[in-house]
Amino acid sequence: MLEDIFNPSLNMFFSPRYNEDKARLYDNKVKTKLEELNHFIGNKEFVLGYLTLIDFKIAEVSYYF
């Protein structure tokens, strides 16, 4: 799921056609995946209930937003 969020986001952020790519990539793909991730994590402190590598990856990706 993180790759589905991170890869299009990275392409969008560094695109010379940002406004066009934002509508195509963020609105159609990334937004849905972010909502799914938010639903999965909810109010938990850690993704799996304890600190794992995925928590660090999510923290890193979240700085882009």
Biotite code that builds the C-alpha atoms (Angstrom):
import biotite.structure as struc

atoms = struc.array([
    struc.Atom([0.000, 0.000, 0.000], chain_id="A", res_id=1, res_name="MET", atom_name="CA", element="C"),
    struc.Atom([2.837, 2.387, 0.772], chain_id="A", res_id=2, res_name="LEU", atom_name="CA", element="C"),
    struc.Atom([4.296, 1.884, -2.694], chain_id="A", res_id=3, res_name="GLU", atom_name="CA", element="C"),
    struc.Atom([0.873, 2.715, -4.166], chain_id="A", res_id=4, res_name="ASP", atom_name="CA", element="C"),
    struc.Atom([1.020, 5.998, -2.273], chain_id="A", res_id=5, res_name="ILE", atom_name="CA", element="C"),
    struc.Atom([4.713, 6.827, -2.509], chain_id="A", res_id=6, res_name="PHE", atom_name="CA", element="C"),
    struc.Atom([5.474, 6.167, -6.197], chain_id="A", res_id=7, res_name="ASN", atom_name="CA", element="C"),
    struc.Atom([2.719, 8.336, -7.735], chain_id="A", res_id=8, res_name="PRO", atom_name="CA", element="C"),
    struc.Atom([3.373, 11.017, -5.113], chain_id="A", res_id=9, res_name="SER", atom_name="CA", element="C"),
    struc.Atom([7.053, 11.160, -5.926], chain_id="A", res_id=10, res_name="LEU", atom_name="CA", element="C"),
    struc.Atom([6.284, 11.428, -9.647], chain_id="A", res_id=11, res_name="ASN", atom_name="CA", element="C"),
    struc.Atom([3.763, 14.169, -8.972], chain_id="A", res_id=12, res_name="MET", atom_name="CA", element="C"),
    struc.Atom([6.040, 16.238, -6.723], chain_id="A", res_id=13, res_name="PHE", atom_name="CA", element="C"),
    struc.Atom([8.891, 16.370, -9.218], chain_id="A", res_id=14, res_name="PHE", atom_name="CA", element="C"),
    struc.Atom([6.802, 16.767, -12.351], chain_id="A", res_id=15, res_name="SER", atom_name="CA", element="C"),
    struc.Atom([7.091, 19.954, -14.428], chain_id="A", res_id=16, res_name="PRO", atom_name="CA", element="C"),
    struc.Atom([3.333, 19.535, -15.089], chain_id="A", res_id=17, res_name="ARG", atom_name="CA", element="C"),
    struc.Atom([2.402, 19.398, -11.407], chain_id="A", res_id=18, res_name="TYR", atom_name="CA", element="C"),
    struc.Atom([-1.147, 20.742, -11.743], chain_id="A", res_id=19, res_name="ASN", atom_name="CA", element="C"),
    struc.Atom([-2.058, 18.253, -14.465], chain_id="A", res_id=20, res_name="GLU", atom_name="CA", element="C"),
    struc.Atom([-0.420, 15.355, -12.664], chain_id="A", res_id=21, res_name="ASP", atom_name="CA", element="C"),
    struc.Atom([-2.022, 16.301, -9.346], chain_id="A", res_id=22, res_name="LYS", atom_name="CA", element="C"),
    struc.Atom([-5.486, 15.820, -10.762], chain_id="A", res_id=23, res_name="ALA", atom_name="CA", element="C"),
    struc.Atom([-4.539, 12.587, -12.485], chain_id="A", res_id=24, res_name="ARG", atom_name="CA", element="C"),
    struc.Atom([-2.355, 10.985, -9.803], chain_id="A", res_id=25, res_name="LEU", atom_name="CA", element="C"),
    struc.Atom([-3.477, 12.371, -6.459], chain_id="A", res_id=26, res_name="TYR", atom_name="CA", element="C"),
    struc.Atom([-7.196, 12.729, -6.980], chain_id="A", res_id=27, res_name="ASP", atom_name="CA", element="C"),
    struc.Atom([-7.603, 9.400, -8.773], chain_id="A", res_id=28, res_name="ASN", atom_name="CA", element="C"),
    struc.Atom([-5.074, 7.147, -7.008], chain_id="A", res_id=29, res_name="LYS", atom_name="CA", element="C"),
    struc.Atom([-3.273, 8.484, -3.973], chain_id="A", res_id=30, res_name="VAL", atom_name="CA", element="C"),
    struc.Atom([-6.229, 10.002, -2.136], chain_id="A", res_id=31, res_name="LYS", atom_name="CA", element="C"),
    struc.Atom([-8.064, 6.670, -2.055], chain_id="A", res_id=32, res_name="THR", atom_name="CA", element="C"),
    struc.Atom([-4.988, 4.813, -0.810], chain_id="A", res_id=33, res_name="LYS", atom_name="CA", element="C"),
    struc.Atom([-4.388, 7.412, 1.917], chain_id="A", res_id=34, res_name="LEU", atom_name="CA", element="C"),
    struc.Atom([-7.970, 6.998, 3.097], chain_id="A", res_id=35, res_name="GLU", atom_name="CA", element="C"),
    struc.Atom([-7.524, 3.203, 3.191], chain_id="A", res_id=36, res_name="GLU", atom_name="CA", element="C"),
    struc.Atom([-4.295, 3.579, 5.170], chain_id="A", res_id=37, res_name="LEU", atom_name="CA", element="C"),
    struc.Atom([-5.966, 5.977, 7.585], chain_id="A", res_id=38, res_name="ASN", atom_name="CA", element="C"),
    struc.Atom([-8.827, 3.530, 8.102], chain_id="A", res_id=39, res_name="HIS", atom_name="CA", element="C"),
    struc.Atom([-6.372, 0.648, 8.683], chain_id="A", res_id=40, res_name="PHE", atom_name="CA", element="C"),
    struc.Atom([-4.238, 2.539, 11.201], chain_id="A", res_id=41, res_name="ILE", atom_name="CA", element="C"),
    struc.Atom([-7.073, 4.408, 12.906], chain_id="A", res_id=42, res_name="GLY", atom_name="CA", element="C"),
    struc.Atom([-6.082, 5.755, 16.305], chain_id="A", res_id=43, res_name="ASN", atom_name="CA", element="C"),
    struc.Atom([-3.404, 3.133, 16.945], chain_id="A", res_id=44, res_name="LYS", atom_name="CA", element="C"),
    struc.Atom([-0.051, 4.391, 18.149], chain_id="A", res_id=45, res_name="GLU", atom_name="CA", element="C"),
    struc.Atom([1.759, 1.840, 15.960], chain_id="A", res_id=46, res_name="PHE", atom_name="CA", element="C"),
    struc.Atom([0.602, -0.020, 12.838], chain_id="A", res_id=47, res_name="VAL", atom_name="CA", element="C"),
    struc.Atom([0.985, -3.508, 14.336], chain_id="A", res_id=48, res_name="LEU", atom_name="CA", element="C"),
    struc.Atom([0.607, -2.521, 17.974], chain_id="A", res_id=49, res_name="GLY", atom_name="CA", element="C"),
    struc.Atom([4.353, -2.229, 18.529], chain_id="A", res_id=50, res_name="TYR", atom_name="CA", element="C"),
    struc.Atom([7.113, -0.227, 16.826], chain_id="A", res_id=51, res_name="LEU", atom_name="CA", element="C"),
    struc.Atom([8.230, -1.734, 13.510], chain_id="A", res_id=52, res_name="THR", atom_name="CA", element="C"),
    struc.Atom([10.029, -0.623, 10.370], chain_id="A", res_id=53, res_name="LEU", atom_name="CA", element="C"),
    struc.Atom([6.706, 0.143, 8.675], chain_id="A", res_id=54, res_name="ILE", atom_name="CA", element="C"),
    struc.Atom([6.035, 2.858, 11.276], chain_id="A", res_id=55, res_name="ASP", atom_name="CA", element="C"),
    struc.Atom([9.230, 4.615, 10.226], chain_id="A", res_id=56, res_name="PHE", atom_name="CA", element="C"),
    struc.Atom([8.344, 4.268, 6.544], chain_id="A", res_id=57, res_name="LYS", atom_name="CA", element="C"),
    struc.Atom([4.912, 5.769, 7.137], chain_id="A", res_id=58, res_name="ILE", atom_name="CA", element="C"),
    struc.Atom([6.469, 8.631, 9.083], chain_id="A", res_id=59, res_name="ALA", atom_name="CA", element="C"),
    struc.Atom([8.894, 9.300, 6.223], chain_id="A", res_id=60, res_name="GLU", atom_name="CA", element="C"),
    struc.Atom([6.217, 9.251, 3.541], chain_id="A", res_id=61, res_name="VAL", atom_name="CA", element="C"),
    struc.Atom([3.901, 11.432, 5.619], chain_id="A", res_id=62, res_name="SER", atom_name="CA", element="C"),
    struc.Atom([6.403, 14.301, 5.548], chain_id="A", res_id=63, res_name="TYR", atom_name="CA", element="C"),
    struc.Atom([5.710, 14.702, 1.828], chain_id="A", res_id=64, res_name="TYR", atom_name="CA", element="C"),
    struc.Atom([2.114, 15.551, 2.620], chain_id="A", res_id=65, res_name="PHE", atom_name="CA", element="C"),
])
